[in-house]
Amino acid sequence: MAEMIDVVDEAGNVIRTMSRAETEKLNHLIQNVLVFIFNPKGEVWIQLRPMHKKHFPGQWDISACGAVSSGETPDEAARRETFEEMGIKPELIFVESFLNEFPGQDSQTFRRLSHLYIGISEEEPKLNDEVDEFKAFDRKKLKKEVVTRPEKYVPSFLLELEKAIKARSKT
């Protein structure tokens, strides 16, 4: 059965529901969750996207992320994506929602109503077929690395990382 996704307006109001494939083909605004997991030393976990992924294969991405399925709350989606991609169930803290616009691979601009979460966990992520590798980075070194070598990271990485670092410094 096809994954069903809600198409939303910029305020998050559901306009209609359609398959994920249709929302991607028509480049509709949908909701997604962005999760940054920090270890107790303050390092942030990032993941290497596998080559079989449709979007940004072989690039580094945030700890966990993904679309909010129809009927699912962003909180539920954040917990689900964190477990699916990292194999852990840390407590997550909602940070903010924002309109996230970033370039796709085919000169399209992707638009997402993104819901950002952070969490702290002593657990190490577990590899699975959603992820090729995990690394824990000092957040300041990671930010410098992303600025120096942006081609290694998904296009929205730096903006999202800066928001997560700011939120982590307040907790």
C-alpha positions, 0 to 999 in steps of 0.5 A: 500500500502506498504511503499517504502524505498530507499536502499542507499550506504554509500554516500547516492546514491540510489541503488534501491527501495523496500518495508520497509518489504523487506529492513528490512528482507534483512537488507539493508542500508537505510536512517533515520532521528533522531530528538531531541527536546529541550524545552526552559529550555534546557531539551530534550524530549524523548519517550517511545516506545510502546510494539507493535513496532517491534524494541526495544519495551518498551525502551526509544528513542529520541524525534522522528525518522524514515525511509526516504520514497522513494522520500522524502528528509531527511528534509521532513522526519524529519518534518513528523516524528516530527509531527507524533510522537510528534504532533508539528511542530518546526523549525528544524536545520540540524546537520549532516549525519553519518553512524549509526551502532547499534545492533538489537535484533536478533544479527543483526547489523542495519546500517542506513545513519542517518540525525540528526536534533535538534529543540527548542519548547515551545510546549509539545508533544502530546501522540498518538499510536506511543508513550507510554510516553514523558519525558523532561530530563536535558541533563546532567542527561539524559546522566548519566542515559543512561550510568548507565542503558543502557538496558532501552534505544535503543542501538544507544541512547547514541551516538545520544544524544551526537551528539545532545547535542554538536550541541545544545551547539553551537546554 
